[in-house]
Amino acid sequence: MDDDYAEAAVNYVDKEQQPNNWLNLELYYAFSKNGKKDIGEPPNLLDSALVDYSRLQIQKFLRNKGYLKVKVVDSIVVKKKRAELIFTATEGPMFRIRNFKDSIADKKVEGLYRGNRANFSHIRPGGRFDTDSLAFDRDEVYMLMKRNGYYDFYRQYITFNYDTAFNKSVVDVKMIVDNPAGKQSHPIYKINNTLISISNSSGRTPGKADTLKVDSQFRFVDFSHKFNPKIVTIYVFQKKGDLYNIDKQTLTTSRLSQLNVFRNVPNPTYEKLPDSSHRLNTKIDIVPLKQMSDRVEGEFLFNGGRYGFDVGNTFTDRNVFKSAAILQLKFNYSTLFDNGRNSTINGGIENQEFKIGASLIYPQILTPFNLPILGKYGVPHTAFSSNYTLFFQKGLVERESFVNSLTYDFTETPDKVHTLTPIDIEYSKGIIDPVAQRELLKQNFYSYVHLIGRTIFSSGSQYTYQLNANKLNLYKNFLYFRGSLDVGGNTLAALSSLLNTKRDTLGQRTIFGYTFAQYTKGEIDLRFYKSLGGERQLIFRINPGIGVPYGNSTQLIFEKNFYTGGANDIRAWLPRTLGPGQFNRASYGVGPQADTTRARLKYLDQFGEIKFVANAEYRYKLADDFFGSKLKGALFVDAGNVWRLHKQAENPNGEFRLNNFLQSTAIGIGTGLRFDLAFFVFRFDAALKFKDPQFNGSEQWVLVDHFNELFHSGSFKNAYLQSNGESYNFLQLNFGIGLPF
């Protein structure tokens, strides 16, 4: 048997005669008592009747694939109360199509079919005789009619006759398309008027509705009193006078659903006019979602004596100005504690970050120009957003930033999404602790002081292209790509040069009294998804990025640098604690001054203008029902780092060099559990440092060389504490919502 068919044939074995998932079975034995609890799954018991039924199903499957003489036999081998089922197929010859012809009573239907047949038909002389191909062609002919005005056309009008020359293993196939009973042809219908009815959020239609005749086609009845008719009518794609088209019917339903303001959008229904004009009146009944909602999100990190949490809240108003515009108000607070002996204040808060933002998202492209509705493959959006961030690093700096932007996104095809931010204006200000500033300047850490302690203004534009984002939840083979480009400061540079604005003490131009940033930054996220059958999946990901300051800037601003570590890239390190390159804190030396510098820069010095991250993750299902969720597992390897673009005195061996790329790359390994609750995924990952680039040579393979110190202190951990001023932790635990990528 063909390998593909042998693998597929297993699916035709009755589920009760297939092996249990080992974890589900163990859960059943552990938690289910006399079948009273529904946890896991009971053991599948051998049933000879189901075995024979499975044999017949496999035989039928192979006959449908063209092996008309196939014979399938079964055998059962029992050993230690376990049964092995063996199904053996004798295929015989594969039957092929010798001739194909059609018989279509309606000449218009015949012309439409013959003009399009080459684009879809799987029935070809010389090809395999496959009943699945007959069914496929039947569906394609049906859809062809439904796309071209044949509202009353049914699959039952299409039949196939086939004659088999059994000894020659060939088949003659004839397709017949009948007319409706008592009629000479199939009628073609056009769209007439459209009634749109919106109930309240409970699905009821009480009281008086807002009723409006929009134009010669649309009549709008709104019992919720909350919607402007235009936002609905622009996404009704069947216009008056058009031929009925089932694809436009489905497209209308899909786009109205994607507005994210309606709970229930069934397919439009049609009513034939009582005259003989073959016109259809359309009716669309919609149930809106509740206008207000609130969602809480959180994440927890733990590593040795360091731990932290990230909690956020999002408030959503789904229908601002009666236009299906979505207003979101977001609040986020994160903090990192350090209870280890490396903390500057035992048990104190090392850093905190507070974010608040507002965004207003319109489900259409808003410009001064009269652009067409770009809604064929997805609802386009215009987003206005403002975000304020306050970051506090104990004993070092307080930074705040204020960002305003205008963003457009639209879907070119089902697989291609474009996002353009023509306006992105950012103001950021840093205030360094006076004591920290004096200490940093004493050690010639000028670039750090300049990076985190300056006030700067920037204005730029961004563009992002995504491929196959719509497939991320599918178990298929595909490539995902996300590329982004961020360019800033060029317009301000031209304006400041034209106006001959003042320069600051470092010789950089200013605008409105503030230095401005000039840079180009690009990043790529490329993933390969490989399905291994069922809910097993292998993902490879590479994520490089580079930012280059130029013109009016010698460094990227703090917010534009790259950082690694954390729950979504290299999981064996805490966020922003890896790199740059082979930088090692032991380079600060020993003594009180070095220890103080380490403590002050602990969570800020790991940044770079260059980033490269690679991940490999194997995902698999463990149990269908684990306390109300689907339990999945993951094994992963993460690798990468960030690097400085140029050599920096404060980051020895932190710069990017091709001849040191592998030596300066970190590797983490781990495993995780995913609790899939359908509406969100709760994730737990445990990751171990495998290769640490802050060391040299063979000393980098920390897990191999010091596995005995994984959970206990020894000579390696003690030496690290003495030279680096903090304890070394192999294990990093991550708790979060959603998949890492």
C-alpha positions, 0 to 999 in steps of 0.5 A, a space after each residue: 500500500 502507498 505510504 500516504 494511504 497506509 497512514 491515512 487508513 489508520 484514521 478509519 480504525 474505530 476510535 474505541 479500537 485505537 491505543 489510548 493516549 498514555 497520559 489520559 489513561 494514567 489520569 483516568 487510573 489516578 483520578 477516576 473512581 468507579 467511573 464517577 469522575 470524568 478525568 482522562 479516558 477509560 481504557 479501550 477494550 477489544 471488540 471483534 465487531 468494531 474490528 470488523 467494522 474498521 476492516 470494512 471502513 479501510 476497504 471502502 476508503 481504498 476502493 474510493 481511491 481507485 483500488 476497486 479490487 482491494 481486499 482487506 483482512 484483519 488479525 489480532 495478536 493478544 499478549 499480556 492482556 494487550 491486543 495488537 490489531 493488524 490490517 493487511 490490504 491486497 490492493 490489486 490494480 489501480 483503476 484509471 479514467 479512460 474517457 470523460 464526457 458531459 451531458 448538460 441540458 441547459 446551454 448557458 450552464 454548459 457554456 459556463 461549465 466548459 469555459 471553467 472546467 480546466 480551472 478546477 476539474 480533477 477528472 481527467 483521462 489517464 488519471 486515477 479513478 477516485 470517487 473523492 475526485 468525483 465529489 470534488 468536481 460536483 462541489 466545484 460545479 455547484 459553487 461555479 453556479 452559485 457564483 454566477 447567479 444560479 441561486 436555485 441550483 442544487 447539488 442534486 442536479 449533478 450526477 455521475 455515471 461510470 462504466 467499468 471495464 473490470 478486467 482492463 482496470 479502466 473506467 468511462 465517466 459521464 457527468 450529467 447536469 439536469 434542468 429543474 423538473 418541468 423547466 427548460 433552463 435554470 433561472 439566473 437571479 439578481 439582487 434587489 433591496 436589502 433589509 438590515 435589522 439589528 437587535 439589542 445585545 440580548 437578541 431581542 427587538 423590543 420597543 421602537 427601532 431607529 428606521 432609515 431608508 439609506 438609499 434605493 437599496 438599503 433599509 436600516 432598522 436598529 433596535 439597539 439605537 447604537 449604529 450608524 447605517 454606513 458602517 454596516 452597508 459598506 461591508 455588504 458586498 452584494 449591490 442592487 443589480 448584481 448577480 447573486 454570488 454565494 462568495 459575496 454572501 459569505 464575504 459580507 458575513 465574514 466582514 461584518 463579523 470582523 468588525 468585532 462589534 456583533 455577537 451573531 452575524 448569520 449568512 444573509 437570507 433571500 426572498 424571491 420577488 413574487 413576479 417573474 423578474 428573478 430578483 432577490 430581496 436580501 435580509 441581514 439580521 445582526 445581534 450586537 455584542 455588549 458595548 463595554 468589556 474589561 480584560 485582566 492579563 498577567 505574567 509571573 517570572 521566577 529565577 532564584 531570588 529574583 522574581 517579578 510580575 506583569 499585570 495589565 487591564 484593558 477596557 474596551 468600548 466597541 462602538 464609539 460614535 456609532 461607527 463600530 470604532 473601538 476605544 481601548 484604554 490599557 493599564 500595565 504595571 510590572 515590577 521585579 524584586 530581588 531577595 538574593 544577596 546580590 540585591 542592593 537592598 535585600 527584598 527591595 524592588 529593583 525596577 518598576 514600569 507603569 504604562 497607560 495608553 489609549 487607542 481609537 481604531 476605526 474599521 476603515 481607512 480614514 484619509 483626506 483622499 477618496 480611497 476604495 473600501 479595502 475590505 475584500 480580504 479583511 477589514 482595514 483599520 485606522 488607529 490613533 494611539 497615545 501611550 505614556 510609560 514611566 520606568 523606575 530603576 532603583 538607584 539609577 534612573 527614572 525615565 518617562 516617554 510619551 508616544 503618539 501615532 497614526 497607523 493604517 493596516 489592511 489585508 492585501 490577500 488572505 495571507 498578506 497584511 500591511 501595516 503603515 505608521 506614517 506618523 510616530 512622534 515620541 518624547 522621552 526624558 531620563 533623570 539619573 540619580 545624582 549619586 549614580 551619575 557621579 559614579 558612572 562618570 568616574 568610571 568613564 561610562 559616558 555612553 550610559 549616562 548619555 543613553 539613559 539620562 537625556 531628554 530627546 524628541 523623535 519623529 518617524 515612520 514605520 512599515 510592517 509586512 506579515 505573511 500567513 499570520 492567519 494560519 498561526 493556529 492551524 496544524 499545517 506546513 507553512 512559512 510565517 514572515 514578519 518584517 518591519 522597518 522603522 525610520 526616524 529623524 530625517 524630516 526633523 534633520 532637514 527642517 533643523 538644517 533649513 532653519 539652522 537651529 541651535 546645537 547642544 553641548 555635544 554638537 547635535 542639532 535641536 528642534 523645539 529646544 530638544 535634541 532629536 534622534 535620527 536612525 534606521 531600524 529593521 527586524 525580521 521574524 521568520 518561522 517554519 511550521 511543520 505539521 507532524 500529524 494530529 496536534 503535533 507540530 515543529 516550529 523553527 524561528 529566526 529573529 534578527 534585527 539591527 538599528 543604526 543611528 546616524 546623522 544627528 545621533 551617535 546612539 539609538 535612543 533607549 526605547 529603540 535598542 534590542 533586548 533579549 531574555 524573557 518568556 518570548 525569546 530566550 527563556 533561560 534568562 530573565 528579560 533584558 539580562 542577556 548580553 551584549 555579546 560576551 560581556 561579563 560583569 566580572 569586567 567591573 572588577 572587585 570592591 565596593 565601587 564595582 559592586 555598586 556599579 553592577 547593582 545600578 546597571 543590573 537590569 539596564 546594561 544588556 542592550 544592543 543595536 544588533 539582535 539575533 534569536 533562533 528557536 526550535 520548539 516541538 509541540 504535542 498534545 498530552 490530554 484532551 481533558 485536563 481539569 477542563 482544559 486541553 493539555 499540551 506540552 513543548 520541548 524547546 531550544 532557544 539561542 541568540 543574543 544582542 550585540 553592540 554595533 561598535 566596540 564600547 569601553 563599558 561593554 568589553 567583548 560586547 560588540 558584534 564580530 562575525 568571527 565571534 558570532 558562535 562564541 557569543 551566542 547563548 543557548 537555553 533548553 527547556 520544556 513547558 506545559 500549555 493549558 488550552 482553555 479555547 479562549 486563551 492559553 495559559 503557559 508554564 515554561 521551565 528553561 535551563 542555561 545550556 551555553 552562557 556566552 559571558 564565559 570563554 571556551 569550554 567554560 561556556 557549556 555550563 549545564 554540561 560542566 556544572 550539572 551537579 550544581 543545578 540545585 546546589 551551590 559548589 565551587 562554580 557558583 561560589 566563584 561566580 558570586 565572588 567575581 560577579 557580585 551576584 549568584 548564578 542561576 541555571 533555571 528560569 521559570 516563566 508563567 504567561 498567557 498565550 504562546 511564545 511565538 
